[in-house]
Amino acid sequence: MRWSTLFAAAFLSAGITLALVARGFAPDAAALLDAHGFLARFARSLTPTLGDAGALRAALALGSALSGASLAAALSTGRDRSLGGVAWAVAGLAALSAPITTGVLHGIPGAVCLGPAALALVTWPAAPLRAAVITGIVGVIDPATGAALAVAGFVLSPGALPFVLAPLLASLGEPGAADTLGLPAVAAVQHEALVPATAGALLPLGLLLSGGPWRLRLAGLAAAALAVGPVTTVILYGRLLPVPLPALPLAACGAEAGWSGAGVVAAAALVLAVREAAGARALGVAALVAIEGMVCVARLPAAMPASVPEAVRSLAERSGTVLHLPVTRAIHGEPTRAALWRHEAILHGRPIYRDGRGVNEGDPVLGEPGVVAVLGLLEPEEGWLIPQTEPTTTLRAMGITELVLDRQALTKADLAKLDPVLARLYGVPQRDVAGRIDLWRIDPGGKARLADSPYLRKAGMPGADSWRTLEELLAAGRGPQ
């Protein structure tokens, strides 16, 4: 392949990425700026001069350029070097572009690893050492994606090298909430809250039906299995139980988060399989994946703010823990803007409660009336009642001195119901209109007491006789006594 072709592919990929990210980044893209990989470190080095959004654009454009050149190199190798085979591979890539773009818009480092993953996949059978080097580069960019690529490499070329490389790259990863591939992403789209997915539920089906080398497709399926994540939870007989998922053994090495990036490895395998299985069936598979991709990328949460809100800057003036609302239960994952809250915490230097992640039902913060009021709006079907605890006493007992409501994380309809309730409980907030943030400062010198468990109760449960619904609380014109 000519060098001019590689440069053209790199510039084309970077240009497409810059055009797509002109839409802006979802708030969880801030997680990239705080991640462990090389791409994150590179982006952080640019933030003083370019700002958060500019640094993300530059880092992802550079990553896309590398990916485009690597993909062009991968498509020029292998069994089918004809123009027709390359054209089918490009058609497959186009079909997969929407899911991958979803990852780029959420700032997932693994989203720019499609080309290197494809290059490693075609290299593993013939040159394992060279493929291991490429896989290591992917792991430096995004550890979970690199570990998934090593697992796929083990399927293509069983041996000690990829077997050792997978946990080694996973150990470079970081803890955090597991992101997923497949049905959870589709369900989130239906609720207008897109999770950071790099591929959808139809990708494994495409690998099964596309045709092409069976070992290559099996490698893609192994990566797709890892993309489901390390663990999920189910409710059984009223108890929250963890359920292990395929990525758990590697997640135990360190990479608890980022497993949606493994979907990129599966996507690369599908692109290569489509190239070698050109035909009506492969075209149909590409069309199905394209349709799902367009559905996934059609909606995005609010864009990441261009600058830090003044209310967030003001948090540096005090001490104590900051509680961000809305709080979610751990079974439903973390709030959609939690990554942004964690990034902002680096700027104001204050600890945020539970690192902004979802809380378990036994968490005492759920004994605070305002927290349950927000939870009741997010889960109207559950019918949670507002506890009788006096407002702010639970917050004081937990060392929380600031209550922050992120208004962009709730709908206008929910805010219309919630604003008067929170005003009854905590008084009029300090409102940052431009940043869409409400702030209440909690006096640490007041009464402090933890609420009595269980913290979440419904009508008819023991001890819930004097608890109120949101509507009753608002109609009473005062907070619980």
C-alpha positions as CSV (number, residue, x, y, z in Angstrom):
1,M,0.0,0.0,0.0
2,R,1.2,3.5,-0.9
3,W,2.1,6.0,1.9
4,S,-0.2,8.4,0.2
5,T,-3.1,6.1,0.8
6,L,-2.3,5.9,4.5
7,F,-2.1,9.7,4.8
8,A,-5.3,10.1,2.9
9,A,-7.1,7.7,5.2
10,A,-5.7,9.4,8.3
11,F,-6.8,12.9,7.2
12,L,-10.2,11.6,6.1
13,S,-10.8,9.9,9.5
14,A,-9.6,12.9,11.4
15,G,-11.9,15.2,9.3
16,I,-14.9,13.0,9.8
17,T,-14.3,12.9,13.5
18,L,-14.0,16.7,13.8
19,A,-17.2,17.2,11.8
20,L,-19.1,14.7,14.0
21,V,-17.9,16.1,17.3
22,A,-19.0,19.6,16.3
23,R,-22.3,18.4,17.8
24,G,-20.5,18.7,21.1
25,F,-19.8,16.1,23.8
26,A,-22.1,14.5,26.3
27,P,-21.2,15.2,29.9
28,D,-19.7,11.8,30.5
29,A,-17.0,12.6,28.0
30,A,-15.3,14.4,30.9
31,A,-14.3,10.9,32.1
32,L,-11.7,10.8,29.3
33,L,-9.9,13.7,30.8
34,D,-9.5,11.8,34.1
35,A,-8.8,8.4,32.7
36,H,-5.5,6.5,33.0
37,G,-4.6,5.9,29.3
38,F,-2.2,7.8,27.0
39,L,-5.0,9.5,25.1
40,A,-6.4,10.9,28.4
41,R,-2.9,12.1,29.5
42,F,-2.5,13.8,26.1
43,A,-5.9,15.4,26.3
44,R,-5.1,16.7,29.8
45,S,-1.9,18.3,28.6
46,L,-3.9,20.3,26.1
47,T,-6.6,21.6,28.5
48,P,-4.7,24.6,29.8
49,T,-4.6,26.1,26.3
50,L,-7.6,24.6,24.5
51,G,-10.1,24.0,27.4
52,D,-11.9,20.7,28.0
53,A,-13.9,20.6,24.7
54,G,-10.9,21.7,22.6
55,A,-8.6,19.1,24.2
56,L,-11.1,16.3,23.6
57,R,-11.5,17.3,19.9
58,A,-7.7,17.4,19.3
59,A,-7.1,14.1,21.1
60,L,-9.9,12.3,19.4
61,A,-9.0,13.7,16.0
62,L,-5.4,12.5,16.4
63,G,-6.7,9.1,17.5
64,S,-9.0,8.9,14.6
65,A,-6.2,9.7,12.2
66,L,-4.2,6.8,13.6
67,S,-7.2,4.6,13.4
68,G,-7.9,5.5,9.8
69,A,-4.4,4.8,8.7
70,S,-4.3,1.5,10.5
71,L,-7.6,0.4,9.0
72,A,-6.4,1.2,5.5
73,A,-3.3,-1.0,6.2
74,A,-5.5,-3.8,7.6
75,L,-7.7,-3.8,4.6
76,S,-4.7,-4.1,2.2
77,T,-3.7,-7.4,3.9
78,G,-5.3,-10.8,4.2
79,R,-6.8,-13.2,1.7
80,D,-8.8,-10.8,-0.4
81,R,-6.9,-7.8,-1.8
82,S,-9.3,-7.1,-4.6
83,L,-11.0,-3.7,-5.1
84,G,-14.3,-5.5,-4.5
85,G,-13.2,-6.9,-1.2
86,V,-12.0,-3.6,0.0
87,A,-15.2,-1.9,-1.1
88,W,-17.3,-4.4,0.9
89,A,-15.1,-3.8,4.0
90,V,-15.5,0.0,3.6
91,A,-19.3,-0.6,3.3
92,G,-19.1,-2.6,6.5
93,L,-17.1,0.2,8.2
94,A,-19.7,2.8,7.1
95,A,-22.5,0.6,8.6
96,L,-20.6,0.5,11.9
97,S,-19.7,4.2,11.9
98,A,-22.8,5.3,13.9
99,P,-22.2,3.1,16.9
100,I,-18.5,4.0,16.9
101,T,-19.4,7.7,16.6
102,T,-21.5,7.3,19.7
103,G,-18.4,6.3,21.6
104,V,-16.4,9.2,20.2
105,L,-19.1,11.7,21.2
106,H,-19.0,10.2,24.8
107,G,-15.2,10.6,24.8
108,I,-14.5,6.8,25.1
109,P,-10.8,6.2,24.2
110,G,-11.6,2.8,22.8
111,A,-13.7,4.4,20.1
112,V,-10.6,5.4,18.2
113,C,-9.0,1.9,18.3
114,L,-11.0,0.4,15.4
115,G,-8.2,0.6,12.9
116,P,-5.4,-0.7,15.2
117,A,-7.7,-3.5,16.4
118,A,-8.4,-4.5,12.8
119,L,-4.6,-4.4,12.0
120,A,-3.9,-6.6,15.0
121,L,-6.6,-9.1,14.1
122,V,-5.2,-9.7,10.6
123,T,-1.6,-9.9,12.1
124,W,-2.2,-12.3,15.0
125,P,-2.2,-15.6,13.0
126,A,1.0,-14.9,11.0
127,A,3.0,-12.6,13.2
128,P,2.0,-12.9,16.9
129,L,4.9,-10.8,18.2
130,R,4.0,-7.9,15.8
131,A,0.3,-8.3,16.7
132,A,1.2,-8.2,20.4
133,V,3.0,-4.9,19.9
134,I,0.0,-3.4,18.2
135,T,-2.3,-4.8,21.0
136,G,0.0,-3.2,23.6
137,I,-0.4,0.2,21.8
138,V,-4.1,-0.2,22.0
139,G,-3.9,-1.1,25.6
140,V,-1.9,2.0,26.4
141,I,-4.6,4.1,24.7
142,D,-7.4,2.2,26.5
143,P,-6.6,-0.8,28.8
144,A,-10.0,-2.5,28.6
145,T,-10.0,-2.4,24.8
146,G,-6.4,-3.7,24.7
147,A,-7.3,-6.6,27.0
148,A,-10.3,-7.5,24.8
149,L,-8.0,-7.4,21.7
150,A,-5.6,-9.8,23.5
151,V,-8.4,-12.2,24.2
152,A,-9.5,-12.0,20.5
153,G,-5.8,-12.6,19.6
154,F,-5.8,-15.8,21.8
155,V,-8.8,-17.1,19.8
156,L,-6.9,-16.4,16.5
157,S,-3.5,-17.6,17.7
158,P,-3.7,-19.7,20.9
159,G,-0.5,-19.3,22.9
160,A,1.2,-17.9,26.0
161,L,1.7,-14.4,24.5
162,P,-1.9,-13.2,24.2
163,F,-2.9,-15.2,27.3
164,V,-0.4,-13.2,29.5
165,L,-1.0,-9.9,27.6
166,A,-4.7,-9.8,28.4
167,P,-4.5,-9.5,32.2
168,L,-1.3,-7.4,32.0
169,L,-3.2,-4.7,29.9
170,A,-6.2,-5.0,32.2
171,S,-4.0,-4.2,35.1
172,L,-3.4,-0.7,33.6
173,G,-7.1,0.0,33.8
174,E,-9.1,1.9,36.4
175,P,-12.0,1.2,38.7
176,G,-15.5,2.6,38.1
177,A,-19.0,1.8,37.1
178,A,-19.2,-0.8,34.3
179,D,-20.5,0.4,31.0
180,T,-22.1,-2.1,28.7
181,L,-22.9,-3.2,25.2
182,G,-26.2,-4.3,23.9
183,L,-29.7,-4.2,25.4
184,P,-28.9,-1.8,28.3
185,A,-27.9,0.7,25.7
186,V,-31.0,0.2,23.7
187,A,-33.2,0.6,26.8
188,A,-31.4,3.8,27.7
189,V,-32.1,5.3,24.3
190,Q,-35.8,4.6,24.8
191,H,-35.6,6.6,28.1
192,E,-33.7,9.5,26.3
193,A,-30.6,8.9,28.4
194,L,-27.9,7.3,26.2
195,V,-25.2,5.3,27.8
196,P,-21.7,5.4,26.4
197,A,-22.0,2.4,24.0
198,T,-19.5,1.7,21.2
199,A,-21.6,-1.0,19.6
200,G,-25.2,-2.3,19.9
201,A,-27.0,-5.6,20.5
202,L,-27.0,-6.5,16.8
203,L,-23.2,-6.7,16.5
204,P,-22.9,-10.2,17.9
205,L,-25.7,-11.3,15.6
206,G,-23.9,-9.8,12.7
207,L,-20.8,-11.8,13.6
208,L,-22.8,-14.9,13.6
209,L,-24.6,-14.3,10.3
210,S,-22.1,-12.4,8.2
211,G,-20.0,-15.3,6.9
212,G,-16.2,-15.1,6.5
213,P,-13.5,-17.0,8.5
214,W,-15.2,-18.7,11.4
215,R,-12.1,-18.2,13.7
216,L,-12.2,-14.4,13.0
217,R,-15.9,-14.2,13.8
218,L,-15.3,-16.3,17.0
219,A,-12.7,-13.8,18.1
220,G,-15.1,-11.0,17.5
221,L,-17.8,-12.8,19.6
222,A,-15.3,-13.2,22.4
223,A,-14.7,-9.5,22.4
224,A,-18.4,-8.8,22.3
225,A,-18.9,-11.0,25.3
226,L,-16.4,-9.0,27.3
227,A,-18.1,-5.8,26.2
228,V,-21.1,-6.8,28.3
229,G,-19.0,-5.8,31.3
230,P,-17.8,-7.5,34.6
231,V,-20.9,-7.6,36.8
232,T,-24.5,-6.7,36.9
233,T,-27.2,-6.9,39.7
234,V,-30.6,-8.5,40.0
235,I,-33.2,-8.4,42.7
236,L,-34.1,-11.8,44.1
237,Y,-36.6,-12.2,46.9
238,G,-36.2,-8.5,47.7
239,R,-32.3,-8.7,47.9
240,L,-29.8,-7.1,45.6
241,L,-27.5,-9.8,44.3
242,P,-24.4,-9.4,42.0
243,V,-24.3,-11.5,38.9
244,P,-20.8,-12.1,37.3
245,L,-20.3,-11.4,33.7
246,P,-17.6,-12.4,31.2
247,A,-15.2,-9.5,31.9
248,L,-15.1,-10.2,35.6
249,P,-11.8,-12.1,35.7
250,L,-10.0,-9.4,33.8
251,A,-11.8,-6.6,35.7
252,A,-10.3,-8.2,38.9
253,C,-6.9,-7.2,37.5
254,G,-7.9,-3.5,37.6
255,A,-10.0,-2.5,34.6
256,E,-13.5,-2.4,36.1
257,A,-14.6,0.3,33.7
258,G,-14.3,0.9,29.9
259,W,-15.5,-2.5,28.7
260,S,-17.8,-1.0,26.1
261,G,-14.5,-0.4,24.3
262,A,-14.3,-4.1,23.7
263,G,-17.2,-3.6,21.3
264,V,-14.7,-1.8,19.0
265,V,-12.7,-5.1,18.7
266,A,-15.9,-6.9,17.8
267,A,-16.7,-4.2,15.2
268,A,-13.2,-4.6,13.7
269,A,-13.7,-8.3,13.4
270,L,-17.1,-7.8,11.7
271,V,-15.5,-5.3,9.2
272,L,-12.9,-7.9,8.3
273,A,-15.4,-10.7,8.1
274,V,-17.6,-8.6,5.8
275,R,-14.7,-8.0,3.5
276,E,-14.1,-11.7,3.0
277,A,-17.8,-12.7,2.8
278,A,-18.9,-10.2,0.2
279,G,-22.5,-11.0,-0.8
280,A,-26.1,-10.3,-0.1
281,R,-26.0,-11.8,3.4
282,A,-23.1,-9.6,4.4
283,L,-24.8,-6.5,3.0
284,G,-27.9,-7.3,5.0
285,V,-25.9,-7.7,8.2
286,A,-24.2,-4.3,7.5
287,A,-27.6,-2.7,6.9
288,L,-29.0,-4.0,10.2
289,V,-26.0,-2.8,12.2
290,A,-26.3,0.6,10.5
291,I,-29.9,1.0,11.4
292,E,-29.2,0.2,15.0
293,G,-26.2,2.6,14.9
294,M,-28.4,5.4,13.7
295,V,-30.9,4.8,16.4
296,C,-28.2,4.8,19.1
297,V,-26.6,8.0,17.8
298,A,-29.8,9.9,17.1
299,R,-30.2,11.2,20.6
300,L,-27.6,12.5,23.0
301,P,-27.9,14.0,26.5
302,A,-27.2,17.7,26.9
303,A,-23.7,18.8,25.7
304,M,-20.8,19.2,28.1
305,P,-20.7,22.8,29.3
306,A,-18.1,25.0,27.5
307,S,-16.9,26.4,30.9
308,V,-17.2,25.5,34.6
309,P,-20.3,27.1,36.1
310,E,-19.8,29.8,38.7
311,A,-21.7,27.8,41.3
312,V,-19.2,25.0,40.9
313,R,-16.2,27.4,41.3
314,S,-17.8,28.7,44.5
315,L,-17.6,25.2,46.1
316,A,-13.9,25.8,46.6
317,E,-14.7,28.5,49.2
318,R,-15.8,25.9,51.8
319,S,-15.0,22.5,53.1
320,G,-17.0,19.3,53.7
321,T,-18.6,16.8,51.3
322,V,-20.8,17.8,48.3
323,L,-23.9,15.8,47.5
324,H,-25.0,16.0,43.9
325,L,-28.6,15.5,42.9
326,P,-30.1,13.5,41.3
327,V,-29.0,10.5,43.2
328,T,-29.7,7.1,41.6
329,R,-29.9,3.6,43.0
330,A,-26.9,1.4,42.2
331,I,-29.1,-1.1,40.5
332,H,-29.9,1.5,37.8
333,G,-26.2,2.6,37.4
334,E,-24.9,6.1,38.1
335,P,-26.4,9.4,37.1
336,T,-25.9,10.4,33.5
337,R,-23.8,13.4,34.4
338,A,-21.7,11.8,37.2
339,A,-18.5,11.8,35.1
340,L,-18.8,15.6,34.7
341,W,-19.3,16.0,38.5
342,R,-16.2,14.0,39.2
343,H,-14.2,16.1,36.7
344,E,-15.5,19.3,38.3
345,A,-14.5,18.0,41.7
346,I,-10.9,18.0,40.5
347,L,-11.3,21.8,39.9
348,H,-13.0,22.7,43.2
349,G,-11.1,20.3,45.3
350,R,-14.0,19.0,47.4
351,P,-15.0,15.4,48.0
352,I,-18.3,14.4,46.4
353,Y,-20.5,11.9,48.1
354,R,-19.9,8.3,46.9
355,D,-17.9,9.8,44.0
356,G,-21.2,10.6,42.3
357,R,-22.0,6.9,41.7
358,G,-25.3,5.1,42.4
359,V,-26.1,4.3,46.1
360,N,-27.4,1.0,47.6
361,E,-30.8,0.9,49.2
362,G,-29.1,0.7,52.6
363,D,-27.2,4.0,52.1
364,P,-28.2,6.4,54.9
365,V,-28.3,9.3,52.5
366,L,-31.7,7.9,51.4
367,G,-33.0,8.9,54.8
368,E,-32.8,12.6,53.6
369,P,-36.3,13.8,52.5
370,G,-34.9,15.8,49.5
371,V,-32.9,12.9,48.2
372,V,-36.0,10.6,48.2
373,A,-38.1,13.4,46.6
374,V,-35.7,13.3,43.6
375,L,-35.6,9.5,43.5
376,G,-39.4,9.5,43.5
377,L,-39.5,11.5,40.4
378,L,-36.9,9.3,38.7
379,E,-38.8,6.1,39.7
380,P,-42.5,7.1,39.7
381,E,-43.6,3.5,39.3
382,E,-42.0,2.5,42.7
383,G,-44.1,4.9,44.8
384,W,-41.4,5.9,47.3
385,L,-42.6,7.9,50.2
386,I,-40.9,10.9,51.7
387,P,-39.4,10.1,55.1
388,Q,-40.4,12.0,58.2
389,T,-36.8,13.0,59.0
390,E,-36.2,16.6,59.7
391,P,-34.5,18.2,56.6
392,T,-30.7,18.5,56.7
393,T,-30.2,16.4,59.9
394,T,-29.1,13.4,57.9
395,L,-26.8,15.5,55.7
396,R,-25.1,17.0,58.7
397,A,-24.6,13.6,60.3
398,M,-22.8,12.6,57.1
399,G,-20.6,15.6,56.9
400,I,-22.4,17.0,53.8
401,T,-22.2,20.8,53.7
402,E,-23.4,21.5,50.2
403,L,-26.4,20.2,48.3
404,V,-26.1,20.7,44.5
405,L,-29.0,20.1,42.1
406,D,-27.9,19.6,38.5
407,R,-30.9,20.9,36.6
408,Q,-29.7,19.6,33.2
409,A,-30.0,16.1,34.5
410,L,-33.8,16.4,34.9
411,T,-36.6,17.2,32.6
412,K,-38.6,20.4,32.7
413,A,-41.6,18.5,33.9
414,D,-39.7,16.9,36.8
415,L,-38.2,20.3,37.7
416,A,-41.6,21.9,37.8
417,K,-42.7,19.3,40.4
418,L,-39.4,19.3,42.3
419,D,-38.6,23.0,42.7
420,P,-41.4,23.8,45.1
421,V,-40.7,20.6,47.2
422,L,-37.0,21.4,47.6
423,A,-37.9,25.0,48.4
424,R,-40.2,23.8,51.2
425,L,-37.5,21.6,52.6
426,Y,-34.3,23.7,52.2
427,G,-35.4,27.2,51.4
428,V,-34.7,29.2,48.3
429,P,-31.5,28.0,46.5
430,Q,-28.6,30.0,45.2
431,R,-29.3,29.6,41.5
432,D,-26.7,29.7,38.8
433,V,-29.0,30.4,35.8
434,A,-26.2,30.1,33.2
435,G,-24.8,26.9,34.6
436,R,-28.3,25.5,35.4
437,I,-27.3,24.6,39.0
438,D,-29.1,25.1,42.3
439,L,-27.0,25.3,45.4
440,W,-27.9,25.0,49.1
441,R,-25.3,25.5,51.8
442,I,-25.9,23.3,54.9
443,D,-25.0,24.8,58.2
444,P,-22.7,22.2,59.9
445,G,-23.6,23.4,63.3
446,G,-27.2,22.3,63.3
447,K,-28.9,19.2,64.5
448,A,-27.3,16.0,63.2
449,R,-28.9,12.5,63.2
450,L,-29.1,9.6,60.9
451,A,-32.5,8.4,59.8
452,D,-33.9,5.0,60.8
453,S,-33.6,2.2,58.3
454,P,-35.2,1.1,56.0
455,Y,-34.8,4.3,54.1
456,L,-37.0,3.5,51.2
457,R,-40.6,2.7,52.1
458,K,-43.9,2.4,50.2
459,A,-47.5,2.8,51.3
460,G,-48.5,-0.1,53.6
461,M,-45.0,-0.9,54.8
462,P,-44.4,-1.0,58.6
463,G,-43.4,2.4,59.9
464,A,-44.6,4.3,56.8
465,D,-47.9,5.5,58.2
466,S,-46.8,9.1,58.7
467,W,-44.6,9.3,55.6
468,R,-45.9,11.4,52.7
469,T,-46.0,11.4,48.9
470,L,-44.6,14.3,47.0
471,E,-48.0,15.7,46.4
472,E,-48.9,15.6,50.1
473,L,-45.6,17.3,51.0
474,L,-46.2,20.1,48.6
475,A,-49.8,20.5,49.6
476,A,-48.9,20.7,53.3
477,G,-46.8,23.8,52.7
478,R,-44.0,22.8,55.0
479,G,-41.3,20.1,55.4
480,P,-41.8,16.9,57.4
481,Q,-41.8,17.3,61.2
